[in-house]
Amino acid sequence: MRSVGSAGLSVLGGLRRRVCAGPVAAELAAASDELARRQGFTDALLETIDVGIVSCDAAGAFVVNNRAERELFGLEGSMAGDPMHSLETRID
């Protein structure tokens, strides 16, 4: 791997500033705002519907368990990050 001296870093920093300035930066900011808005809507929807929803990642860890699911199984708080098999020990 080639080392970049401080002059090279300065040039790279200048390029980064130019790429992230102007219309590109505005587009990225708008896309980020829209993503945050959609995520907030999805989170609110999942927490307010009366259907229990659970999702897990490829490794079998909980990603989402909503209010209705927690009430159904008598759970306190989110299980995000916990392995699926941990549900057995937490059910009333």
C-alpha positions as CSV (number, residue, x, y, z in Angstrom):
1,M,0.0,0.0,0.0
2,R,1.3,3.4,-0.9
3,S,1.8,6.1,1.7
4,V,0.3,9.5,1.2
5,G,2.2,12.5,2.6
6,S,0.7,15.5,4.2
7,A,0.5,17.3,0.8
8,G,-1.4,14.4,-0.6
9,L,-3.8,14.4,2.3
10,S,-4.4,18.1,1.7
11,V,-5.2,17.5,-1.9
12,L,-7.5,14.6,-0.9
13,G,-9.2,16.8,1.7
14,G,-9.8,19.5,-0.9
15,L,-11.3,16.9,-3.3
16,R,-13.6,15.6,-0.5
17,R,-14.7,19.2,0.3
18,R,-15.5,19.9,-3.4
19,V,-17.4,16.6,-3.8
20,C,-19.5,17.2,-0.7
21,A,-20.3,20.8,-1.4
22,G,-23.1,22.3,-3.4
23,P,-25.8,20.3,-5.1
24,V,-24.4,16.9,-4.0
25,A,-24.3,17.8,-0.4
26,A,-27.9,19.2,-0.6
27,E,-29.1,15.9,-2.3
28,L,-27.4,13.8,0.4
29,A,-28.9,15.9,3.2
30,A,-32.4,15.7,1.6
31,A,-32.0,11.9,1.1
32,S,-30.9,11.6,4.7
33,D,-33.9,13.6,6.0
34,E,-36.3,11.6,3.9
35,L,-34.8,8.3,5.2
36,A,-35.1,9.6,8.8
37,R,-38.7,10.6,8.2
38,R,-39.6,7.2,6.7
39,Q,-37.9,5.3,9.5
40,G,-39.8,7.4,12.1
41,F,-43.1,6.6,10.3
42,T,-42.2,2.9,10.2
43,D,-41.2,2.8,13.9
44,A,-44.4,4.6,14.9
45,L,-46.6,2.3,12.8
46,L,-44.9,-0.9,14.2
47,E,-45.4,0.3,17.8
48,T,-49.1,1.3,17.4
49,I,-50.6,-1.6,15.4
50,D,-52.3,-4.4,17.4
51,V,-50.5,-7.2,15.5
52,G,-47.4,-8.7,17.1
53,I,-44.4,-8.3,14.9
54,V,-41.0,-9.8,15.3
55,S,-38.1,-9.8,12.9
56,C,-34.7,-11.4,13.2
57,D,-31.4,-10.9,11.3
58,A,-29.6,-13.7,9.4
59,A,-27.8,-14.7,12.6
60,G,-31.1,-15.2,14.5
61,A,-30.9,-12.1,16.7
62,F,-34.0,-10.0,17.2
63,V,-34.1,-6.8,15.2
64,V,-37.7,-5.7,16.0
65,N,-40.3,-6.8,18.5
66,N,-43.2,-4.4,18.7
67,R,-45.5,-3.4,21.6
68,A,-48.2,-5.9,20.7
69,E,-45.7,-8.8,20.7
70,R,-44.3,-7.6,24.0
71,E,-47.8,-7.5,25.5
72,L,-48.7,-10.9,24.1
73,F,-45.7,-12.5,25.7
74,G,-45.6,-10.3,28.8
75,L,-42.2,-8.9,27.9
76,E,-40.6,-5.8,29.3
77,G,-38.7,-3.7,26.8
78,S,-37.1,-4.4,23.4
79,M,-35.3,-7.6,22.7
80,A,-33.2,-6.0,19.9
81,G,-29.9,-7.8,19.6
82,D,-30.9,-10.8,21.8
83,P,-30.8,-14.3,20.2
84,M,-34.1,-15.9,19.3
85,H,-33.7,-18.7,21.8
86,S,-33.6,-16.1,24.6
87,L,-37.4,-15.6,24.2
88,E,-38.1,-19.0,25.9
89,T,-36.5,-17.7,29.2
90,R,-38.4,-14.4,29.1
91,I,-42.0,-15.5,28.5
92,D,-44.3,-15.4,31.5
